[in-house]
């Protein structure tokens, strides 16, 4: 049973840094991509950043230059580093991965971690 477990959210003040972590486990043969989505109150879930198997990561325009995604392929983990936190970053952040089990690629979501940026 595949699990994506996020950690690192909470209530934080504007400015400064924060790092979210996601660990994938459970019968994984390979991972094609890992990344992060966010869902703000009353809005649809949207892509924040995605790291594939090669090339540069993809970022939403709203976070370019402030957020950094890194992927540890050996440990099946992905991280999202926030810099210069803003109140509009407040959302539930979901880890996402495309994972190979046996012979089938499937998409998985974590349970989400709440990030609230407020003074």
N, C-alpha and C positions, 0 to 999 in steps of 0.2 A: 504494500500500500504506500503510494507516494505521499509524502508530506512536505509542504513548504512552510517553514516556521519563521516568522518575522520577529524582530526585536529592535528596541532602541527608540521607540516613540515616547510621547509624553507631552507635558506642558512646558513650553520654553519661552523665553523672552525674545523679542525681535533682535536681530543682529547675531553675531557669533556663529558657531558651527554645531552641527548635529549629524550623527551617523546612524543610518538604519542598516540592519543586517538581515539576511535571509539565508537559511540553510535548507537544502533539499536532501531528502533521504528516502530509502525504500525501493529496492529492486531496480535501481537506475543503471542502464547500460551506457547511456550517453545523454548529454544535454546540448541541444542546438543553440538555444539562446536563453538568457535570463534577464529580467528587467523589472521595472517598477511602473505601476499605474497609481493614480490618485483619484479619489472621489470626494469632492467638496459637497457640503450640505446642499441638497436640492439640485445637484447637477449630475451629469453622466460621468461615468468613469472614463479617464483619459490617460494616454501614455505620458509618462515622465521621461523615462530613459530606457534604452534596451541595448544589451551587449550580446553580440552574436559570436560566431566562431572565428571571425577574422575581420580586419578593417577597423574603422573607428566606430565607437558607439553612436547611437542615434539619440538626440535629445529633443524635447519639446522646445519651441522657441522661447517660451516663458521662463525656462530654467537655464538656458545656455549661458555659460560663464559663471553661474552660481552653484550648480549641482554637478557632482562628478560620480559616475557609476564605475565601479571596478568589479571584476569577476575573478574569483579564485577557482579555476577549473579543476584543480586537484582535489579541492575540498567540497565541490558543488555548492559554493556560496557566492552571493552577490551582495554588494554594499552600495548604499547611496549616501554620499556626503553632501550635506547642505552647507552652504556658506551664505552669510548675509541673510539670515532668516527674515521673512516678511510675514505679516498677519495673513496675507492672501495665500500663503503656503499651507494654511490650516486645512487639513483633510484627513481622510483615512487613506493610508498608503498600502497598496497590495503588491506583493511579490508575484511574479509570473514567470513560468518556464515552459519551454517545449522540450519534452523528455521522451527518450526512447526506452520502452519496456518491451523486452523480447523482440518482436519485429515491427511494432507499431509506435509511431510518433503521436504523442498526445499533449494537449495543453493543460497546465495546472495553475491553480491560484492558491495563494496563502489566505489566511483568515483575516488579514488586515491589521495594521497598527495605527492608532490615532496619533496624529501630530497636531498640537494646538500651539500656535504662535501668538502670544498675547502678553502685554505688559501689565 
